[in-house]
Structure formats: structure tokens, C-alpha cells
Amino acid sequence: MKKIEIFLKNVLLRVLLLLKSGRSRHNGPVSFNENSKLLFIRLNRIGDALVTTPLIQEVKRQLKCRIFVLADRKNSFVFTNNPNVDEVIVFRKGFKGFLEVLSLIKLDNFDAIIDLHDDVSTTVTYLLAMAKAKNKFGLKKGNEIVYTKTVEKPDPSKFHVIDRLMSLVSLFGISYCKEEINVGYFPKPVAIDKAGEVLKRRFPGKKFLLGINISAGSQARFWGVERYRELIGFLESYDIYVLLLCSVNEAPQALEITRGKEDNIFYSPSFDEFASMISKLDMLFTPDTMAVHLASAFMVPVFGIYVHFNTKDMIWTPYRSDFECVITENNTLSEVTFNQVIQKFKPFLEKYIS
């Protein structure tokens, strides 16, 4: 049934694109100011939202316009405390939610709608095709007929995802300094205070704090209980603190790794608290790219273990943090050995604690 639904959506999309093929595109310059209202769209995952924040920040900083973000319930909180975002709109899946967004776009009369998806999103393509807006911006990626202006998409095998998105700045008539941009995430003060209190209670005195994040969104990227135990055992020879980070659902696995030592584990249903804890680390070890982008936001050095299966795209490295990694081209981390990791991780760690 799902395959039939996808097939019908694709057929309808092709028809819609054909109907749009005769529409005019704007070739002249477009200017925005503090009175302009811009709608940025980024649905799907948390990491997908985090990598859009440098572009949003630069547009806000230079143009001073009002910025709205259309996100979904899985990533909208990335933008809610961002000082560069004036309003967050949560997209509700389904036909009713789709119509609600179209109505809102018409009511708010945006000066431009910007598609922040690196690949074609069927939902967003429908929205752009049917929404009334003078300017519609996006990367050139196969559905460019729905935009009024596009920019060539930089080669994903050679350019970081943030650099690909930053190429959109040219459509706003602005430029930027690569060395001055970074991921932006802004935890609430109460979450930062809680992270500090937890660390003060569990780890008295000042020592290097290494966070080991075991959560990666799928079992394929879980490195395994025994390997994480080996890693913790290896770290006992160093005079440092080690904190295991995980999602609430993976707390039982974390307890198994630490053999029941709860004080060596941190988890919270609050993403703000998770991010705040990462901001307190001196280094992060992780298999998850979402955590990588958070570490970049706080300039925390990162050691990553990556599944890079069936793709030529550049891996999602931290944009601003010092970084080292082990990469497997298999579809899971199951064949990445402890020795493979330690060979690279040991010198990376000792660079900071020796």
C-alpha cells in the first residue's frame, strides 16, 4: 500500500511540475530589508535542522529581516530559542496540515520562501508549487521549475553540507566569511544550569571531561556493549572523567555498559539538557552526526565513528570543531574493531590531555 501511495504522489508531482513549466522566473536582482518576511523550510531530522542555522544566522545578521521557519515536530525545537528566528511554524503531516500551511503562507504574504533541503522533498515541492509568493529560492536539484531563483548545488562529494546550503546566500545579494560561520544552538539557561549541577554533584574537582555518546538513531550504528566496555576500560589509565550519554530509550544499554553505575550515565527527555551537557564536555566520542553538529556549535573536539554506506557524499563532520574519525563503508558498525578505533582515538585524546 505504501509503494502505491509513493507512486501516486510521484505521478501527481510530475503533472504539477509540467503545469508549472510555463511559469516565468525572476532574473533580476532581489533586495530585502528589515521589513521583509522570509520563510525558511526544513523538515525531517534534528541534524538536518542544525546544519541550516549558519545560513539563517547570516541572512538575519546582514539583512535584519523577519525570519520564519517551517519545521516539523521532530526538529522544530532546534529553532525555538534561536535569536535569529522570529517565529517557528510546526508542519502537521497529512492533507489537513498541508492546507493549513498554504493558508498561512497566503495570509502572511512572505517576500520569499526558501527551501533548505539538500535533496528533493516531495512535500516541499508540492508546497512551493502551490504557494503564492513572489520569490522562491532553492538549490538546483531536479525540481527547479518550482523556484523563481536557484543556485547550482555544490558537489556533495567535495563540499560540506553547510557549505552547500551557504551557497544560497548569493540569491540574497550578500556574501559571507567562511571562517566566521558555525552551527547555532541556544539552550535555555535552566538547561545549562542543570547540566552544570549534575556534573558538580557527580564529578568533584576539575578534570578533563570526555563524553561518550552511544545513541545514533538506529541499531546499525550502535557499536556494541562489549566494545564500549573496552573503551571505558582503556580510559581508566587516564586521569579524566568519563560520562556516557544516551537517549532515554537506550538507558538500559548504557547501564549494561557501565555495569549498573548510574552516576556515569546522563540521559534526559529534554533535548535542551542533552545539548547543554555536550556544551560542558572537553571532548565528545560519538557515532551520531546530530551530536557532531551540537559539538561544533560549542567548539567541542569530536572523535566520530561513521557508517558511510552506499554513498559518495562527504561525511557530516563538525564544521568548527577539531575532528578525527574512523569510517566503515559497511552498513553497520559491527565490523569496526576496538583496535581500529583506538589506533586513531588514542593520539587524538592525548593531544588534549598530555
C-alpha positions in Angstrom: 0.0 0.0 0.0 2.9 2.3 0.9 4.5 1.7 -2.5 1.3 2.6 -4.3 1.0 5.8 -2.3 4.5 6.8 -3.2 3.9 6.0 -6.8 0.8 8.2 -6.9 2.5 11.0 -5.2 5.3 11.0 -7.7 2.9 10.9 -10.7 1.0 13.9 -9.2 4.2 15.7 -8.7 5.3 15.2 -12.3 1.9 16.5 -13.5 2.3 19.5 -11.2 5.8 20.3 -12.5 4.5 20.1 -16.1 1.8 22.6 -15.3 4.4 24.9 -13.7 6.8 24.6 -16.6 5.5 27.6 -18.5 5.6 29.9 -15.5 8.1 32.8 -15.5 11.2 33.0 -13.4 12.7 36.2 -12.0 16.1 37.0 -13.5 16.5 40.5 -12.0 18.1 41.3 -8.6 16.0 40.8 -5.4 16.5 43.0 -2.4 15.3 42.5 1.2 15.3 44.8 4.3 14.2 44.8 7.9 10.5 44.9 6.7 10.9 41.8 4.6 9.4 38.5 5.8 11.2 35.3 4.8 10.0 31.7 5.3 12.7 29.0 5.5 11.6 25.4 5.2 13.4 22.4 6.8 11.5 19.3 7.7 12.7 15.9 9.0 15.6 15.3 11.4 17.4 17.2 14.1 20.7 17.2 12.3 19.0 18.4 9.1 17.8 21.4 11.1 21.1 22.2 12.8 23.0 22.5 9.6 20.7 25.2 8.3 21.4 27.6 11.2 24.5 29.2 9.8 22.6 30.4 6.7 19.7 31.7 8.8 22.1 33.5 11.1 23.9 35.2 8.2 20.8 36.3 6.5 19.4 37.7 9.8 22.6 39.4 10.7 23.1 41.2 7.3 19.5 41.8 6.2 17.7 42.3 9.6 14.5 40.9 8.1 11.9 38.9 9.9 12.6 35.2 9.7 10.0 32.4 10.0 10.9 28.7 9.9 8.6 25.9 8.8 9.8 22.7 10.6 8.1 19.6 11.9 7.6 18.2 15.3 10.8 16.2 15.1 13.1 19.2 14.7 11.1 22.4 15.4 12.7 22.8 18.9 16.1 23.4 17.2 14.8 26.8 16.2 12.5 27.8 19.1 15.2 29.5 21.2 17.3 30.7 18.3 17.6 34.5 18.5 17.8 34.7 14.7 14.3 33.2 14.2 11.3 35.3 14.9 8.7 32.5 14.6 8.6 28.8 14.2 5.7 27.1 12.4 5.2 23.4 13.0 4.1 21.4 10.0 1.5 18.8 10.6 1.6 15.8 8.3 -1.4 15.0 6.2 -3.6 16.8 3.8 -5.2 19.0 6.5 -1.8 20.1 7.7 -0.7 20.8 4.1 -3.7 23.1 3.5 -3.1 24.9 6.8 0.4 25.8 5.8 -0.8 27.0 2.3 -3.4 29.2 4.1 -0.8 30.6 6.5 1.6 31.4 3.6 -1.2 33.3 1.8 -2.2 35.1 5.0 1.4 36.1 6.0 2.3 37.3 2.4 6.0 36.3 2.6 8.5 38.1 0.5 10.4 34.9 -0.1 10.2 31.2 0.6 13.5 29.3 0.9 13.8 25.5 0.5 16.7 24.4 2.8 16.5 20.7 1.7 19.7 19.4 0.2 17.8 16.8 -1.8 14.3 16.9 -3.4 11.5 16.8 -0.9 8.2 15.8 -2.4 6.2 17.6 0.3 8.2 20.8 0.0 8.0 20.7 -3.8 4.2 20.5 -3.6 4.2 23.4 -1.1 6.4 25.6 -3.3 4.4 24.8 -6.5 1.1 25.7 -4.9 2.1 28.5 -2.5 1.7 32.2 -3.6 5.0 34.0 -3.1 6.9 36.4 -5.3 10.3 34.8 -4.6 11.0 31.1 -4.1 14.7 30.1 -3.6 16.4 26.7 -3.6 19.4 24.6 -4.7 19.2 23.3 -8.3 18.4 19.7 -7.7 15.8 18.4 -10.2 12.7 20.4 -9.1 14.0 23.8 -10.0 10.9 24.7 -12.0 9.0 25.5 -8.8 11.6 28.1 -7.8 11.9 31.7 -9.1 15.7 31.6 -8.4 18.1 28.8 -7.9 21.9 28.3 -7.4 23.9 25.4 -8.6 24.2 22.7 -5.9 27.9 22.2 -5.0 29.2 18.7 -5.4 28.1 16.7 -2.3 31.3 14.5 -2.5 33.5 17.6 -2.2 31.6 20.2 -0.2 30.3 20.0 3.4 26.5 20.1 3.7 26.8 23.5 5.4 28.8 24.9 2.5 26.2 23.6 0.1 23.5 25.4 1.9 25.5 28.6 2.3 25.7 28.8 -1.5 22.1 30.2 -1.2 23.4 33.5 0.2 24.1 34.7 -3.4 20.3 34.7 -4.0 20.0 37.3 -1.2 22.7 39.5 -2.8 25.1 39.0 0.2 28.4 37.3 0.9 30.0 35.8 4.0 33.3 34.9 5.6 33.6 31.1 5.9 35.7 31.4 9.0 33.0 33.3 10.9 30.1 30.9 10.5 29.1 27.9 12.6 26.1 25.9 13.7 23.9 27.7 16.2 22.0 26.1 19.0 20.9 28.1 22.1 19.9 26.1 25.2 17.8 27.8 27.7 19.6 28.9 30.9 17.7 26.5 33.1 19.0 23.5 31.0 22.6 24.8 31.1 22.3 25.2 34.9 21.0 21.7 35.3 23.9 20.2 33.3 26.3 22.1 35.5 24.6 20.9 38.7 24.7 17.3 37.5 28.5 17.5 36.8 29.3 19.3 40.0 27.4 16.6 42.0 28.9 13.6 40.2 32.4 14.8 39.4 34.0 16.9 42.1 37.2 18.8 41.2 38.4 19.9 37.8 39.4 17.2 35.3 39.2 16.7 31.6 35.6 15.5 30.8 35.1 13.0 27.9 31.6 12.3 26.8 30.8 9.1 25.1 27.5 9.2 23.2 26.2 5.7 22.5 22.9 6.8 20.8 22.9 7.1 17.0 19.2 6.7 16.0 19.5 3.2 14.7 20.8 -0.2 15.9 23.1 -0.3 12.8 25.2 2.5 14.4 25.3 1.0 17.9 28.9 0.0 18.4 28.1 -2.8 20.9 28.2 -3.2 24.7 31.5 -5.0 24.8 33.3 -2.5 22.7 32.1 0.4 24.7 33.2 -1.5 27.9 36.6 -2.0 26.3 36.8 1.7 25.6 35.9 2.7 29.2 38.5 0.1 30.4 41.1 1.7 28.2 40.3 5.2 29.5 40.8 4.1 33.2 44.6 4.6 32.7 44.0 8.3 32.2 43.2 10.9 34.9 40.0 12.0 33.3 36.2 11.9 33.9 34.1 9.8 31.5 30.4 10.3 31.1 28.2 8.1 29.0 25.4 10.0 27.1 22.4 8.3 25.6 18.7 8.7 24.8 16.1 7.6 27.4 15.3 4.5 25.4 18.9 3.4 25.4 19.4 3.9 29.1 19.2 0.1 29.7 22.1 -0.4 27.3 24.1 2.3 29.0 23.6 0.6 32.4 24.7 -2.7 30.9 27.9 -1.0 29.6 28.7 0.6 32.9 27.6 -2.5 34.9 24.9 -0.5 36.7 26.9 2.6 37.6 24.2 5.2 37.1 26.4 8.2 38.0 28.5 7.5 34.9 25.4 8.0 32.7 23.5 11.0 31.6 20.2 10.9 29.7 17.2 13.2 29.6 13.9 13.5 27.6 14.9 17.2 27.1 17.0 17.9 24.0 18.0 21.2 25.6 19.5 19.3 28.6 21.3 16.9 26.2 22.7 19.8 24.2 23.7 21.6 27.4 25.6 18.6 28.6 27.5 18.4 25.3 28.4 22.1 25.8 30.2 21.2 29.1 32.4 18.5 27.6 36.1 18.8 26.8 35.7 16.1 24.1 32.9 14.0 22.5 33.1 10.5 21.2 30.1 9.7 19.0 28.6 7.6 16.2 25.9 10.2 15.6 26.1 13.2 13.3 23.4 15.1 15.2 25.7 15.1 18.3 28.6 16.1 16.0 26.8 19.3 14.9 25.9 20.1 18.5 29.6 19.7 19.4 30.5 22.1 16.6 28.1 24.7 18.0 30.0 24.7 21.2 33.5 24.1 19.7 33.9 20.8 21.4 36.5 18.4 19.8 34.9 15.3 18.3 36.0 11.8 17.6 33.4 10.1 15.3 32.8 6.5 14.2 30.9 6.6 11.0 28.8 4.4 8.8 29.3 5.7 5.2 27.3 3.1 3.3 26.3 3.3 -0.4 27.0 7.0 -0.8 29.7 9.2 -2.2 28.6 12.3 -0.2 31.1 13.9 2.2 30.5 12.7 5.7 28.8 15.2 8.1 31.8 16.4 10.1 31.7 19.1 12.7 32.1 22.4 10.9 34.2 24.2 13.5 35.5 21.6 16.0 38.8 19.7 15.8 37.9 16.3 14.5 39.1 12.7 13.9 37.2 9.6 12.9 37.0 6.0 11.8 34.8 5.3 8.8 33.3 2.0 7.6 31.7 1.5 4.2 29.6 -1.4 5.6 26.0 -0.7 6.6 26.7 -1.2 10.3 29.4 -0.6 12.9 29.5 -4.3 13.8 32.8 -4.9 12.0 34.6 -1.8 13.3 37.0 -3.3 15.9 38.2 -1.8 19.2 41.8 -1.8 17.9 40.8 0.1 14.8 39.3 2.9 16.8 42.0 3.1 19.5 44.7 3.4 16.9 43.2 6.8 15.9 41.5 7.8 19.1 44.5 7.4 21.4 46.7 10.1 19.8 43.7 12.4 19.3 42.8 12.2 23.0 46.4 12.6 24.2 46.8 15.7 22.1 44.4 17.3 24.6 45.4 15.7 27.9 49.2 15.3 27.7 
